[in-house]
Amino acid sequence: MKIAVASGKGGTGKTTVSVSLALSIEGKAQFLDLDVEEPDAHIFLRPEIEKEYMASLPVPRVMLDKCDFCGVCQDVCAYNAIFAFANTKQLVVFDELCKGCGACTMLCPQKALYEVQRPIGIIREGWRDDIHFFEGRLNIGEITTTSLIKIVKEKAGNSGITVIDSPPGTSCPMVEAVRDADYVLLVTEPTPFGLYDLKIAHGVVKKLGKPHGIVINKYGMGDEEVEKYAEETGTEVLLRIPFEKKIAEAYARGIPLYELDEKWKIAFRELFEQIGKKL
């Protein structure tokens, strides 16, 4: 079972929910921090990191003695990452745009292209008790966010119960993170911005055909419009986390909500059980 925790915007409490949900699971589980541009789940989960390794993508290089600059590579590249200039006998590769699909190398009529590995980030792997932790960290300046998310998921594999801390927003990285999830938790806050972005995220998960529910964080600070939207759309609110100073203080100290007191241990265990019953 894979549970993705997502949000339409940053700062709603997505990591707060995903970490505490993972801690509530009895027995072995996996935790994937796929917010690869700003991973921070390790601050709260505090895993013992055992491995750290490079993540890379294959990018093409040319053997000029074989290339006739026919332009097939340029035509098949969906990302405009390679250009052939027959008049100057040059082939230019923009590594940062390449997604490593291999189409140019495979379809080159002259077999003039080969691939080298280009680092795009690192993967960290470790344990917190029975939780197997995986984290992707994108290199500064990289735009291959979705590619690194795919690599982390492939490295983790499919092993039992998995909680995914998705990147915020509703663009390609979020879609890739939740694409093969069995259930999606949408974390929001009761504000106009929170509702606006919730509507977009809700539309995405419905389009993907994913079972889903809502968690309202900072409950009580804003208005009731999120509750009204949930009722109008028939989307269940599974948990409400109140807007309280002690919760904010615990967060600032890196203390998961699950560890704050017994009430929250029970609440997150019940949340996990609710999700399990829906699948």
Backbone hydrogen bonds in HBPLUS format (Angstrom, degrees):
<---DONOR---> <-ACCEPTOR-->    atom                        ^
c    i                          cat <-CA-CA->   ^        H-A-AA   ^      H-
h    n   atom  resd res      DA  || num        DHA   H-A  angle D-A-AA Bond
n    s   type  num  typ     dist DA aas  dist angle  dist       angle   num
A0162-THR N   A0001-MET O   2.83 MM 161  6.25 158.3  1.88 160.8 165.0     1
A0182-ASP N   A0002-LYS O   2.81 MM 180  5.18 149.3  1.90 131.6 141.8     2
A0183-TYR N   A0002-LYS O   3.19 MM 181  6.62 140.8  2.35 157.2 163.6     3
A0003-ILE N   A0162-THR O   2.81 MM 159  6.19 166.9  1.83 166.5 169.3     4
A0164-ILE N   A0003-ILE O   2.82 MM 161  6.10 162.1  1.85 155.7 157.2     5
A0004-ALA N   A0183-TYR O   2.89 MM 179  6.30 161.8  1.93 165.8 166.1     6
A0185-LEU N   A0004-ALA O   2.79 MM 181  6.20 161.3  1.83 161.5 167.9     7
A0005-VAL N   A0164-ILE O   2.81 MM 159  5.97 167.8  1.83 168.4 168.5     8
A0166-SER N   A0005-VAL O   3.11 MM 161  5.87 161.7  2.15 154.2 158.6     9
A0006-ALA N   A0185-LEU O   2.82 MM 179  6.05 165.4  1.84 166.0 171.0    10
A0187-VAL N   A0006-ALA O   2.87 MM 181  6.22 167.9  1.89 166.8 166.4    11
A0169-GLY N   A0007-SER O   3.05 MM 162  6.16 129.5  2.32 130.5 144.9    12
A0017-VAL N   A0013-GLY O   3.02 MM   4  6.27 157.8  2.07 153.2 157.7    13
A0018-SER N   A0014-LYS O   2.94 MM   4  6.15 168.0  1.95 151.0 154.8    14
A0019-VAL N   A0015-THR O   2.99 MM   4  5.92 170.8  2.00 150.7 153.3    15
A0020-SER N   A0016-THR O   3.37 MM   4  6.37 166.3  2.39 139.0 143.0    16
A0021-LEU N   A0017-VAL O   2.87 MM   4  5.96 152.1  1.95 150.4 159.0    17
A0022-ALA N   A0018-SER O   3.01 MM   4  6.18 158.0  2.06 145.1 150.4    18
A0023-LEU N   A0019-VAL O   3.00 MM   4  6.29 156.4  2.05 150.0 156.6    19
A0024-SER N   A0020-SER O   3.11 MM   4  6.24 129.6  2.37 135.8 147.8    20
A0024-SER N   A0021-LEU O   3.17 MM   3  5.19 136.3  2.37  95.9 108.0    21
A0025-ILE N   A0022-ALA O   3.25 MM   3  5.59 160.9  2.28 109.0 114.7    22
A0029-ALA N   A0130-ASP O   3.07 MM 101  6.40 155.4  2.14 150.1 149.5    23
A0132-HIS N   A0029-ALA O   2.79 MM 103  6.20 166.5  1.81 156.7 156.2    24
A0030-GLN N   A0161-ILE O   2.79 MM 131  6.21 150.5  1.87 151.8 161.6    25
A0163-VAL N   A0030-GLN O   2.90 MM 133  6.20 162.1  1.93 147.8 151.3    26
A0031-PHE N   A0132-HIS O   2.81 MM 101  6.08 155.9  1.86 156.3 154.1    27
A0134-PHE N   A0031-PHE O   2.84 MM 103  6.15 153.6  1.91 169.1 175.3    28
A0032-LEU N   A0163-VAL O   2.91 MM 131  6.31 163.8  1.94 161.0 165.9    29
A0165-ASP N   A0032-LEU O   2.86 MM 133  6.12 169.9  1.87 163.1 166.3    30
A0033-ASP N   A0134-PHE O   2.84 MM 101  6.21 170.9  1.85 159.8 161.6    31
A0136-GLY N   A0033-ASP O   3.39 MM 103  6.60 162.1  2.43 170.8 166.2    32
A0034-LEU N   A0165-ASP O   2.94 MM 131  5.73 145.8  2.06 143.9 154.9    33
A0038-GLU N   A0035-ASP O   3.08 MM   3  5.74 138.0  2.26 116.4 126.6    34
A0138-LEU N   A0036-VAL O   2.99 MM 102  5.50 174.9  1.99 140.7 141.1    35
A0043-ILE N   A0040-ASP O   3.09 MM   3  5.67 150.1  2.18 114.1 121.6    36
A0044-PHE N   A0041-ALA O   3.07 MM   3  5.56 134.0  2.29 110.3 120.7    37
A0045-LEU N   A0041-ALA O   2.87 MM   4  6.03 169.1  1.88 162.7 166.3    38
A0046-ARG N   A0042-HIS O   2.89 MM   4  5.07 148.1  1.99 123.8 132.4    39
A0048-GLU N   A0127-TRP O   2.75 MM  79  5.34 167.3  1.77 152.5 148.9    40
A0127-TRP N   A0048-GLU O   3.08 MM  79  5.34 148.1  2.19 134.2 137.4    41
A0050-GLU N   A0125-GLU O   2.81 MM  75  5.98 150.4  1.89 141.3 150.6    42
A0051-LYS N   A0125-GLU O   3.03 MM  74  5.13 165.1  2.05 151.3 151.3    43
A0125-GLU N   A0051-LYS O   2.93 MM  74  5.13 164.3  1.96 148.2 148.1    44
A0053-TYR N   A0123-ILE O   3.02 MM  70  5.48 158.1  2.06 151.2 157.2    45
A0123-ILE N   A0053-TYR O   2.85 MM  70  5.48 157.8  1.89 159.8 167.4    46
A0055-ALA N   A0121-GLY O   2.84 MM  66  5.20 167.8  1.86 139.6 136.1    47
A0120-ILE N   A0055-ALA O   2.86 MM  65  5.90 171.5  1.86 152.5 153.0    48
A0057-LEU N   A0118-ARG O   2.97 MM  61  5.28 155.1  2.04 137.3 140.9    49
A0118-ARG N   A0057-LEU O   2.79 MM  61  5.28 161.6  1.82 147.9 153.8    50
A0059-VAL N   A0116-VAL O   2.83 MM  57  5.54 162.5  1.86 160.8 165.1    51
A0116-VAL N   A0059-VAL O   2.94 MM  57  5.54 157.3  2.00 155.0 159.8    52
A0061-ARG N   A0114-TYR O   2.68 MM  53  5.37 146.0  1.79 160.4 164.8    53
A0114-TYR N   A0061-ARG O   2.92 MM  53  5.37 157.3  1.97 149.7 156.9    54
A0063-MET N   A0112-ALA O   2.77 MM  49  5.17 153.0  1.84 156.8 164.8    55
A0066-LYS N   A0063-MET O   2.90 MM   3  5.65 159.5  1.94 123.9 130.4    56
A0067-CYS N   A0063-MET O   3.17 MM   4  6.34 144.3  2.31 146.4 156.3    57
A0075-ASP N   A0071-GLY O   3.02 MM   4  6.27 154.2  2.09 149.0 156.1    58
A0076-VAL N   A0072-VAL O   3.02 MM   4  6.27 153.2  2.10 156.5 162.3    59
A0094-PHE N   A0081-ALA O   2.70 MM  13  4.90 169.3  1.71 148.5 152.4    60
A0083-PHE N   A0092-VAL O   2.87 MM   9  5.22 157.0  1.92 150.3 157.8    61
A0092-VAL N   A0083-PHE O   2.82 MM   9  5.22 156.2  1.88 156.9 161.0    62
A0085-PHE N   A0090-GLN O   2.77 MM   5  5.13 172.4  1.77 168.8 166.5    63
A0089-LYS N   A0085-PHE O   2.84 MM   4  5.67 111.0  2.33 139.6 158.0    64
A0090-GLN N   A0085-PHE O   3.07 MM   5  5.13 159.3  2.12 138.9 144.2    65
A0097-LEU N   A0094-PHE O   3.02 MM   3  5.67 145.6  2.14 118.4 127.5    66
A0098-CYS N   A0095-ASP O   3.14 MM   3  5.24 139.2  2.32 100.9 112.4    67
A0106-MET N   A0102-GLY O   3.03 MM   4  6.14 163.8  2.05 155.6 160.4    68
A0107-LEU N   A0103-ALA O   2.94 MM   4  5.97 155.8  2.00 151.3 156.9    69
A0111-LYS N   A0108-CYS O   3.17 MM   3  5.18 159.9  2.21 106.1 112.2    70
A0139-ASN N   A0120-ILE O   2.85 MM  19  5.59 174.2  1.85 140.6 138.7    71
A0122-ILE N   A0137-ARG O   2.93 MM  15  5.26 153.1  2.00 141.1 148.6    72
A0137-ARG N   A0122-ILE O   2.85 MM  15  5.26 156.6  1.90 160.8 161.6    73
A0124-ARG N   A0135-GLU O   2.83 MM  11  5.12 160.8  1.87 148.9 155.4    74
A0135-GLU N   A0124-ARG O   2.88 MM  11  5.12 144.4  2.00 152.2 157.2    75
A0126-GLY N   A0133-PHE O   2.96 MM   7  5.06 155.2  2.03 138.0 142.9    76
A0133-PHE N   A0126-GLY O   2.76 MM   7  5.06 161.8  1.79 142.2 145.8    77
A0128-ARG N   A0131-ILE O   2.93 MM   3  5.08 152.6  2.01 143.2 151.9    78
A0131-ILE N   A0128-ARG O   2.87 MM   3  5.08 164.0  1.90 128.4 131.8    79
A0142-GLU N   A0139-ASN O   3.12 MM   3  5.63 162.6  2.15 135.4 136.3    80
A0148-LEU N   A0144-THR O   3.14 MM   4  6.48 158.9  2.18 155.8 160.5    81
A0149-ILE N   A0145-THR O   3.08 MM   4  6.39 157.7  2.13 151.9 158.5    82
A0150-LYS N   A0146-THR O   3.04 MM   4  6.32 156.9  2.10 148.8 154.2    83
A0151-ILE N   A0147-SER O   3.06 MM   4  6.37 154.4  2.13 146.0 153.0    84
A0152-VAL N   A0148-LEU O   2.93 MM   4  6.20 160.7  1.97 155.9 159.9    85
A0153-LYS N   A0149-ILE O   3.05 MM   4  6.26 163.7  2.08 150.9 155.3    86
A0154-GLU N   A0150-LYS O   2.94 MM   4  6.16 156.8  1.99 148.8 155.4    87
A0155-LYS N   A0151-ILE O   2.93 MM   4  6.13 153.7  2.00 146.6 153.9    88
A0156-ALA N   A0152-VAL O   2.95 MM   4  6.19 156.2  2.00 151.1 157.1    89
A0157-GLY N   A0153-LYS O   2.97 MM   4  6.11 150.5  2.06 146.1 153.9    90
A0175-VAL N   A0171-SER O   3.14 MM   4  6.40 165.0  2.16 155.5 160.3    91
A0176-GLU N   A0172-CYS O   2.88 MM   4  6.07 162.9  1.91 159.6 163.5    92
A0177-ALA N   A0173-PRO O   2.99 MM   4  6.18 153.8  2.06 145.1 152.3    93
A0178-VAL N   A0174-MET O   3.09 MM   4  6.35 153.1  2.17 153.6 159.2    94
A0179-ARG N   A0175-VAL O   2.95 MM   4  5.62 119.9  2.32 141.5 155.7    95
A0181-ALA N   A0178-VAL O   3.04 MM   3  5.10 169.1  2.05 114.3 116.0    96
A0184-VAL N   A0211-PRO O   2.95 MM  27  6.36 156.7  2.01 150.8 158.3    97
A0213-GLY N   A0184-VAL O   3.19 MM  29  6.74 146.1  2.31 154.0 161.0    98
A0186-LEU N   A0213-GLY O   2.87 MM  27  6.16 175.1  1.88 161.7 163.1    99
A0215-VAL N   A0186-LEU O   2.90 MM  29  6.08 159.2  1.95 145.3 145.8   100
A0188-THR N   A0215-VAL O   2.94 MM  27  6.33 161.1  1.98 169.0 174.5   101
A0217-ASN N   A0188-THR O   2.81 MM  29  6.03 173.7  1.82 168.4 166.2   102
A0191-THR N   A0189-GLU O   2.81 MM   2  5.72 138.5  1.98 108.4  95.9   103
A0223-ASP N   A0190-PRO O   3.17 MM  33  5.74 143.8  2.31 135.8 143.0   104
A0195-LEU N   A0191-THR O   2.89 MM   4  6.14 161.8  1.92 158.5 162.3   105
A0196-TYR N   A0192-PRO O   2.97 MM   4  6.13 163.8  2.00 147.8 152.4   106
A0197-ASP N   A0193-PHE O   3.05 MM   4  6.26 170.0  2.06 155.7 157.3   107
A0198-LEU N   A0194-GLY O   2.89 MM   4  5.96 145.6  2.01 141.8 152.6   108
A0199-LYS N   A0195-LEU O   2.98 MM   4  6.18 157.4  2.03 153.3 157.3   109
A0201-ALA N   A0197-ASP O   2.98 MM   4  6.24 170.0  1.99 153.4 155.8   110
A0202-HIS N   A0198-LEU O   2.72 MM   4  5.82 158.5  1.76 154.9 161.6   111
A0203-GLY N   A0199-LYS O   3.01 MM   4  6.17 151.0  2.10 138.8 146.1   112
A0204-VAL N   A0200-ILE O   3.07 MM   4  6.44 147.8  2.18 146.1 154.8   113
A0205-VAL N   A0201-ALA O   3.08 MM   4  6.43 166.8  2.10 157.2 158.3   114
A0206-LYS N   A0202-HIS O   3.02 MM   4  6.17 153.6  2.09 147.0 154.7   115
A0207-LYS N   A0203-GLY O   2.97 MM   4  6.09 154.7  2.03 141.9 149.0   116
A0208-LEU N   A0204-VAL O   2.95 MM   4  6.25 145.3  2.07 146.6 156.6   117
A0210-LYS N   A0205-VAL O   2.98 MM   5  5.43 171.2  1.99 160.4 159.5   118
A0209-GLY N   A0206-LYS O   2.97 MM   3  4.90 146.8  2.09  97.1 107.7   119
A0214-ILE N   A0236-GLU O   2.93 MM  22  6.20 165.1  1.95 158.1 160.7   120
A0238-LEU N   A0214-ILE O   2.79 MM  24  5.87 147.6  1.89 156.4 166.2   121
A0216-ILE N   A0239-LEU O   2.97 MM  23  6.41 156.4  2.03 162.8 163.0   122
A0241-ILE N   A0216-ILE O   2.80 MM  25  6.17 167.0  1.82 161.8 166.2   123
A0221-MET N   A0218-LYS O   3.28 MM   3  6.08 157.7  2.33 144.1 143.8   124
A0219-TYR N   A0241-ILE O   2.75 MM  22  5.60 161.9  1.78 146.1 144.3   125
A0243-PHE N   A0219-TYR O   2.98 MM  24  5.31 145.5  2.11 144.8 135.3   126
A0228-LYS N   A0224-GLU O   3.01 MM   4  6.34 155.5  2.07 150.9 158.4   127
A0229-TYR N   A0225-GLU O   2.90 MM   4  6.10 156.2  1.96 144.9 151.2   128
A0230-ALA N   A0226-VAL O   2.91 MM   4  6.16 159.2  1.96 150.8 156.2   129
A0231-GLU N   A0227-GLU O   3.00 MM   4  6.25 158.2  2.05 147.4 153.2   130
A0232-GLU N   A0228-LYS O   2.87 MM   4  6.08 161.0  1.90 151.7 157.1   131
A0233-THR N   A0229-TYR O   2.98 MM   4  6.10 151.2  2.07 149.0 155.7   132
A0234-GLY N   A0230-ALA O   2.98 MM   4  5.86 112.2  2.45 135.7 150.7   133
A0235-THR N   A0230-ALA O   2.87 MM   5  4.80 148.6  1.97 145.2 148.4   134
A0234-GLY N   A0231-GLU O   3.33 MM   3  5.12 151.8  2.41  95.1 103.2   135
A0248-ALA N   A0244-GLU O   3.27 MM   4  6.62 158.9  2.31 148.7 154.3   136
A0249-GLU N   A0245-LYS O   2.85 MM   4  6.13 155.7  1.90 154.8 162.3   137
A0250-ALA N   A0246-LYS O   3.03 MM   4  6.11 152.6  2.11 135.3 142.2   138
A0251-TYR N   A0247-ILE O   3.00 MM   4  6.22 158.0  2.05 146.7 152.7   139
A0252-ALA N   A0248-ALA O   2.99 MM   4  6.22 156.5  2.05 146.4 152.4   140
A0253-ARG N   A0249-GLU O   3.18 MM   4  6.41 132.3  2.42 137.0 148.7   141
A0253-ARG N   A0250-ALA O   3.11 MM   3  5.14 133.6  2.33  96.2 109.0   142
A0255-ILE N   A0250-ALA O   2.82 MM   5  4.97 166.2  1.83 151.9 147.2   143
A0254-GLY N   A0251-TYR O   2.98 MM   3  5.05 159.4  2.02 105.7 111.9   144
A0259-GLU N   A0256-PRO O   2.98 MM   3  5.43 141.0  2.13 109.1 119.4   145
A0260-LEU N   A0257-LEU O   3.07 MM   3  5.09 160.1  2.11 106.0 112.4   146
A0264-TRP N   A0261-ASP O   3.19 MM   3  5.84 130.8  2.45 113.2 122.6   147
A0266-ILE N   A0262-GLU O   3.08 MM   4  6.36 163.2  2.11 155.4 158.0   148
A0267-ALA N   A0263-LYS O   3.01 MM   4  6.23 155.2  2.07 140.9 148.5   149
A0268-PHE N   A0264-TRP O   3.03 MM   4  6.08 162.9  2.06 144.6 147.3   150
A0269-ARG N   A0265-LYS O   3.06 MM   4  6.20 150.7  2.15 143.8 152.3   151
A0270-GLU N   A0266-ILE O   2.95 MM   4  6.12 158.7  1.99 150.1 155.8   152
A0271-LEU N   A0267-ALA O   2.93 MM   4  6.16 145.0  2.06 137.0 147.4   153
A0272-PHE N   A0268-PHE O   3.00 MM   4  6.18 160.2  2.04 143.5 147.3   154
A0273-GLU N   A0269-ARG O   2.99 MM   4  6.25 156.4  2.04 145.2 152.1   155
A0274-GLN N   A0270-GLU O   2.84 MM   4  6.06 154.4  1.90 148.8 155.5   156
A0275-ILE N   A0271-LEU O   3.09 MM   4  6.39 159.0  2.14 149.7 154.4   157
A0276-GLY N   A0272-PHE O   2.98 MM   4  6.24 161.2  2.02 149.3 154.7   158
A0277-LYS N   A0273-GLU O   3.04 MM   4  6.27 148.5  2.14 147.6 155.0   159
A0278-LYS N   A0275-ILE O   3.01 MM   3  5.24 141.3  2.16 103.7 115.1   160
A0279-LEU N   A0276-GLY O   3.32 MM   3  5.49 161.5  2.36 104.1 109.6   161
